[in-house]
Amino acid sequence: MIRFLAPFVAAPLAVAAILATPAAAATTVTYSGAGAPIPDNSFTLSTIEIADSFLIDDVNVSIDDLAHNFSGDVQFFLSKGDVVVQLFRNHGFNSYLRDTLTFDDAAATPITSFPLVGLSVYRPLQALEAFNGLNSAGTWTLKAVDTVSGLSGVYGGWRLELTPSVTAAVPEPGAWALMIVGFGAAGALLRQRRRAAVAA
């Protein structure tokens, strides 16, 4: 009887190995949007249409090739559907907006500290985690606003970085078959042990 125990023990171990398969690592996906003016005492919208469909775990936004001579006039908003997050609101007063400005909830420095020399990554005014759990597919909109007359600006483009939620790896059909065999073998082993115990 002992010679039959090896396959019965091995099969449940194989099942355990399949069930313990780690989830696939999430890879950040970047989408690009067109630039737009930041018109004097007005606003413009730039949109990104995303066809990919997945649940969101994290969002970062970068606004590239910024050029505005008075940051105290400027506001930026990111929206998807009914969810609207204000990224920037007239911070830095009379500072220049130049080059790239990135918003990341994990950044050490809040945008309320803008500008810091040499720093381009800030924590947004409102948390981008408001988008976490939403589906990525659909229209994303960056709104650029100039709130005061006198100066205007422009940005050259923007990038949306979305990290999908991590889900457990789905076993392949062959793995499912092995799991079914393993469960059957485990049941047979238990029945065999019960019979041996009764016989003893």
N, C-alpha and C positions, 0 to 999 in steps of 0.2 A: 504493500500500500504506500510505502514511503516514496517510491519512485514516481508516483503521480503528483506529489505535492509541489515539485519544482515549477511546472507550468502554471499551476493554480496560484502560486505565490507571485510568480513573475507577472502574470496578467494584471492583477490589481496594482502592482507597482508601476506598470506601464500606464495604467489609467491615471494614477496619481501624478505621474510626470506630465501627462497631457493637460490635466486640470491645473497644474502649477505653471503652465507656460506663461511667461510674463507678457504684459500688454505691450503692444508695439509703441515705440517712442513717437511722440507727436513732433511733426516737422512744421515749422512756421512757414506760412505761404504769404508771399508779398504781391499786392495788386497796386497798379499805378494809375493815377488820375492826372488829368490835364491841369496846367497852370491857369491862372486867371488874374485880372486886375483886382486891386483893392481900391475901388473908386472913392473919390473924395465924398465923404458924408453919404455913403450908400453901401451896397453889398453886392457880391456875386456868389454863385453856386457852381461847384464842380462836382460831378458825380462819377462813381465807379459802379458798373453793373457786374455783379458776381454771379456766375452760373453754378460754381461749385457749391455743394450742399453738405455742410457738416455743423455740428454744435461747436460753439466757440468757448475756448478756455481762457484766452488772453488776447488783448488788442493793444497795438502800439500804432502811433501815427507820426509821420514825418512830413514837414512842409519844406520843400526845397527851393533854393534860389530866391530867398526872400529879399525884398528891397522896399523898405519903408523908413522914412526918416524920423518918425515920431510914433514909437510903440504905444504911447498913451492914447492914441486914436484907435487902436486896432483890437478887434475881437475875432476869435475863431471858434466855430462850433462843428462838431461831428454828429451826424444823425443817421439813423436807420429806422424807418417806420416811425413809430411814436416815441422812440428813445432818442433823446437829445442830450449831448454832453458838451458843456462849455469848456474849451481847452485853455483859452487865453482871454483875459479881459482887461485891456488898457494897462498892462503891467509895464514897469520900468519908466513910466512917465515920458521923458524926453529922450529915451534911448533909441538907437537904430535897431531895426530888424534886418539881419543880414544872413546870407548863406542858408543853413539848414537848422530847423528847430524841431526837435523830436519830443513827443509826449509819451511817457511810459509810467504806469502806476508804480513800478518797482524802482523808479529813479529816487536817488537819495535827496535831491533838492526840489522843493516845491516851486511852481512857476511864480508864486508870490515873491520869490527871491530874485527874479529876473531883473536886470541882467547880471550874470557873473562872468567875468572875463574868461574866455576859453571854454565855457561850458555851453553845450548845445542840447543836452538831454535833461528834461525836467518832468516832475510829477504834474499832471494837468490840474487845472482849477477844480474840475469835477472828475471823479474817478471813471476811468474807461471800463471798469469792471461792470458797469451798468449793462454792457453788451454781452457779458459772459452768460452762456447758456442759450443765447439766441442762435438761430440758424444763420449761417453765413450768406446764403443765397438772397439776392435782391439788390436794391439800390442803396448805396452808401453816399452820403452827401457831405462835402466840406463847405461850410459857409464862412466867407471872409467879409468882415465888416469894418468900415471906417466910420467912426461915430461923430467926428468933428470936422467942420469945414476948414480948408486951408492946405492940406497935403493929401497926396494919394500914393499908392504903391502897387506892388505886383508880386506874385510868386510864380515860379517856373513849373511847378508840378507838386504832386503829393503822393505819398505811399502809405498804404494800409497793410499792416502786418498782422495776420490772424493766426493764432495757434489753435488747432483743433483740440477738442477734449480727447483725452486718452481713453480708449475702450479696450477691453480684454480681447486678445486675439481669438478669432473664431477657428475652431479645429477644422482641418480639411476632411473631406468625406472618408478617406482612409483612416483618419484618426478617430472619427465617430465610430467606424466599424470596430476598431480595436477596443474602444471604450465599451461597446456593447458586449463583445466577447469577454472582456475583462470582468464586467459586472456579472455575466453568466458564470464565469469561472469562480469568482468570489462566492457566489451563491452555492455552487457545487461544493466548494471547499468547506463552507459552513455546514452544509448537510452531511458531508462526509465525517466531519468532526463530531457532529451530534450522534451519528450512528456509532462511531467508535466509543464515545462516552457511554452510550446506553449499553453497548456490548460489554464494556468493562464492568 
